[in-house]
């Protein structure tokens, strides 16, 4: 069974709608947690210094993909932990300026995702 790694900066109980959206999207393409895929969750519980170790745990677990939502430090930790496992992210701001991807049209490397710009 394929395993998805999920790296979060907050607590497991915070923003449950993100996990619901992930599960819904996976379900729409035929993946159901516990039946056709497994998800390994790692939560930093707002201790960003823990992110590198948590990302390395997912790499050692040999997950098929690492999903990171809303946190540049978590994405950077995942990027530092692996150059081969795909990383899918959603982040506020410009992922190019944050150093997450080379460009929006051709992200390069193993990280790709969506961004949403927050007005200043």
C-alpha positions as CSV (number, residue, x, y, z in Angstrom):
1,X,0.0,0.0,0.0
2,X,1.5,3.4,-0.9
3,X,2.2,5.8,1.9
4,X,1.8,9.5,1.9
5,X,3.8,11.6,4.4
6,X,2.1,14.7,5.8
7,X,4.2,17.3,7.5
8,X,2.4,19.9,9.6
9,X,3.8,22.8,11.6
10,X,0.8,23.0,14.0
11,X,-1.2,20.5,16.0
12,X,-3.1,17.5,14.6
13,X,-6.4,19.1,15.9
14,X,-5.8,22.5,14.2
15,X,-7.3,23.2,10.8
16,X,-9.0,19.8,10.3
17,X,-10.5,21.2,7.0
18,X,-7.1,20.8,5.4
19,X,-7.0,17.1,6.1
20,X,-10.6,16.7,5.1
21,X,-9.8,18.4,1.7
22,X,-6.7,16.2,1.3
23,X,-8.8,13.1,1.9
24,X,-11.6,14.3,-0.4
25,X,-9.2,15.0,-3.2
26,X,-7.5,11.6,-2.8
27,X,-11.0,10.0,-2.8
28,X,-11.9,11.7,-6.0
29,X,-9.1,9.9,-7.8
30,X,-9.8,6.5,-6.1
31,X,-7.5,6.6,-3.0
32,X,-9.0,6.0,0.4
33,X,-7.0,6.2,3.6
34,X,-6.7,2.9,5.3
35,X,-7.9,0.9,2.2
36,X,-5.8,1.9,-0.8
37,X,-3.3,4.3,0.8
38,X,-1.8,5.0,4.2
39,X,-1.0,8.5,5.5
40,X,1.9,9.0,8.0
41,X,1.4,12.3,9.9
42,X,4.1,14.3,11.5
43,X,3.2,17.4,13.6
44,X,5.8,19.9,14.8
45,X,3.2,21.4,17.2
46,X,4.5,24.9,16.5
47,X,8.1,24.0,17.2
48,X,9.7,24.7,13.8
49,X,13.0,23.5,15.1
50,X,11.5,19.9,15.0
51,X,10.6,20.1,11.3
52,X,14.0,18.8,9.9
53,X,13.8,15.7,12.1
54,X,10.2,15.1,11.3
55,X,10.9,15.4,7.6
56,X,13.8,12.9,7.9
57,X,11.4,10.5,9.7
58,X,9.2,10.6,6.6
59,X,12.1,10.0,4.3
60,X,13.3,7.1,6.4
61,X,9.8,5.7,6.2
62,X,10.2,5.8,2.4
63,X,6.9,7.6,1.8
64,X,5.8,7.9,-1.8
65,X,5.2,11.7,-1.5
66,X,5.4,14.4,1.2
67,X,2.5,16.8,1.5
68,X,3.1,20.1,3.3
69,X,0.4,22.7,3.7
70,X,0.9,26.4,4.4
71,X,4.4,26.6,5.8
72,X,7.6,27.7,4.1
73,X,9.8,26.3,6.9
74,X,8.1,22.9,6.7
75,X,8.6,22.8,2.9
76,X,12.2,23.8,3.2
77,X,12.7,21.1,5.8
78,X,11.2,18.5,3.5
79,X,13.4,19.9,0.6
80,X,16.5,19.6,2.7
81,X,15.6,16.0,3.7
82,X,15.2,14.6,0.2
83,X,15.9,15.3,-3.4
84,X,14.1,12.3,-4.8
85,X,10.7,12.0,-2.9
86,X,8.1,14.3,-4.5
87,X,7.0,17.2,-2.3
88,X,3.6,18.8,-2.9
89,X,2.9,22.0,-1.1
90,X,0.4,24.9,-0.7
91,X,2.0,28.1,0.6
92,X,1.0,31.7,1.0
93,X,3.3,34.0,-0.9
94,X,5.7,33.6,-3.8
95,X,7.4,30.1,-3.8
96,X,10.2,31.5,-6.0
97,X,11.0,34.3,-3.5
98,X,10.8,31.8,-0.7
99,X,13.4,29.6,-2.4
100,X,11.0,26.6,-2.8
101,X,11.1,26.4,-6.6
102,X,13.1,27.8,-9.5
103,X,10.1,29.3,-11.2
104,X,6.3,29.0,-11.3
105,X,6.2,27.6,-14.8
106,X,9.1,25.2,-14.3
107,X,9.5,24.5,-10.6
108,X,12.4,22.0,-11.1
109,X,13.6,19.6,-8.5
110,X,11.2,17.5,-6.5
111,X,8.9,20.2,-5.1
112,X,5.8,21.5,-6.7
113,X,2.5,22.9,-5.5
114,X,0.1,25.8,-5.3
115,X,0.5,29.2,-3.9
116,X,-1.9,31.9,-2.9
117,X,-0.8,35.5,-2.6
118,X,-1.9,37.5,0.4
119,X,-2.5,41.2,-0.2
120,X,-0.2,43.6,1.5
